[in-house]
Amino acid sequence: MTPPITTVYVTVGSTKFDSLIREMTSDDILQLLKKKGCKHLILQVGKGNKVDEAAIAAKHGIQVEQYDFKIEPKRMDIINSDLVVGHAGAGTCLDILTARKLGVLVINDQLMNNHQQELALHMKKEGYLQCCTVNELKTALESVLVDKQNTYEPGKNMDKFVEFMDNLLVN
């Protein structure tokens, strides 16, 4: 049995990824999170729209905290969370890996060249993080809560990550 997921952190980075925020605050996802023990949902919404915190608390009993951007305190939100769901940007990937958190990367296919897909699929192939599109999020969350993820070992795995990023940027 997996340990309870009491705090979930969602990050969209510096862009707008309203479809991820909408899906994370949908009744289906909130019911799943509540079933797994979620009591606190932190949303970093970037340039996107905020949600109705009071409505979610009333209906699902989950406290919601949301903000546009943070620099340093964002890392604390990741460290203090049991599960991180984020866009598949390189910085977010590295933050989740180095904090050794359970994570789901959601590919924002609205971005130019869909560059997040290759990185997210690589993280999934290596067994570090689950990845999906917004439409596959519920299934990915169900999977990440039962599947074992590989633990990222700083230093030991960094060469492979850097090599992959170099290849991604060159090609």
Disulfide bonds with the S-S distance in Angstrom:
none
